[in-house]
Amino acid sequence: MSFGTDQIHQGKDRPVIQAQVMRKVAMRLIPFLAVAYFFNYLDRTNISFAKLTMSEDLGLTETMYGLASGLFFIGYVFLEVPSNLALHRFGARRWIARIVVSWGLVTAAMAFVNTPTALYITRILLGIAEAGFFPGIMLYLTFWFPRAVRVRLIGMFMLALPISSALGAPVSGAILQYLDGVFGLAGWQMLFLIQGIPTVLLGIAAWFYLTDHPRHAKWLTAAERQWLAATVESEHQTASQVGHTSVGRTLRDPRVWTLGIVYFGIAYGLFALSFFLPTIVGGLAATFNTKFSILETSLIVAVPFACGAIAMVFWSRHSDRTGERFWHVALPALLAAVSIPMALYTNSPFATMAVISVTAIGIFCALPVFWYLPSIFLSGAGAAAGIALVNTLGASSGLVAPYLTGWLLDATGDSRAAMWVVGGFELVAVIAVLLLRKNLRAADIDRGSAVTATSQASHNS
């Protein structure tokens, strides 16, 4: 794994320590956080597979299922900013552990719902429990990784998102198909239990494993701790020079709200695919006169997410190598906007899934580069509030997308209208990020110049 040490060194005498520090920190934090994110997204979206058999047991229509999926985001949206501010105040180790344990318990409890109302309540509780995890991790990564390598490391962390669907899909399908009736429980009940209990154990492990700040990292040498803390803190200071750290000013900053619009558009497509792709694949059977078992459906669903995972790695590395961020968000989002409606006019299941795979590639390539943008002008408590607000605005698409998609499926009887809406929101994201480009690009250049000047002064002294 290459960490671009030529981009981050502060003097000719330091490239060796920089390389070894980045390697140590990445190997220590990224795998653990990626596993947590794997379960985070799996526990949030496993309802899409549970639906294949749960809907009949609970009497759910497509609209009711869409409502249940979207209700997750009610508590999630309102508690994002307070949760991230709490993480900034109390420390990542304690707060992340609390979040992971609580959402694991709620996921396991979903195995025992027996009415639509009970499902609605547990989905709301799950959103409350998960609130703050993802923006908290995005904030946490700014404590550990300098800006020059951050996108590729965010990409490695976010790789867990498509992998959770690519691996989680066949695993969920196998549980539904082969564990139905075990312990007297339906397959969907076993699904929630099997995927909830390991999350609780992971949260307990987070309490002992994570480190709040480079200054506290006993697994680094004293010289490594000093270099990393000084480098990251210098970047945070220069970010405040070209932006701000105040919570109040951050929440009023139109750039933050515009970033939220960008993320809303990208995430709308992500949530529409995550919650309804199994349903869409099931619809292919009727459209093209084919038949898929539950396990076959899950394996087909895994393909677009696997393609997205591979593309995400190369695209995030390319962004760090070139230093370009804005077109690395806009172009893949445009690809998703154009491709998803095309999937509706294909003449075979293979062609449909090929086009949907292209859409997934666009969505997943845009995501890690997007999360570089808030750190251009936010730091400290302002970063905690700003990142959380951006994620809140984007996550609200998780409330809109499942319900609107389900309603359109019920109203029209097919996926066409719903997928055109997905393409429209992806196009909104493209327009919004290009409107931001001039302003944030200037701030990014100013910030980079400030970091270079600070580094040179430190070297000369």
Secondary structure, 3 states (H helix, E strand, C coil): CCCCHHHHCCCCCCHHHHHHHHHHHHHHHHHHHHHHHHHHHHHHHCHHHHHHHHHHHHCCCHHHHHHHHHHHHHHHHHHHHHHHHHHHHHCHHHHHHHHHHHHHHHHHHHHHCCCHHHHHHHHHHHHHHHCCHHHHHHHHHHCCCCHHHHHHHHHHHHCHHHHHHHHHHHHHHHHHHHCCCHHHCCHHHHHHHHHHHHHHHHHHHHHHHCCCCHHHCCCCCHHHHHHHHHHHHHHHHHHHHHCECCHHHHHHCHHHHHHHHHHHHHHHHHHHHHHHHHHHHHHHHHHCCCCCCHHHHHHHHHHHHHHHHHHHHHHHHHHHHHCCCHHHHHHHHHHHHHHHHHHHHCCCHHHHHHHHHHHHHHHHHHHHHHCCHHHHCECHHHHHHHHHHHHHHHHCHHHHHHHHHHHHHHHHCCCHHHHHHHHHHHHHHHHHHHHHHHHHHHHHHHHHHHHHHHHHHHHHC
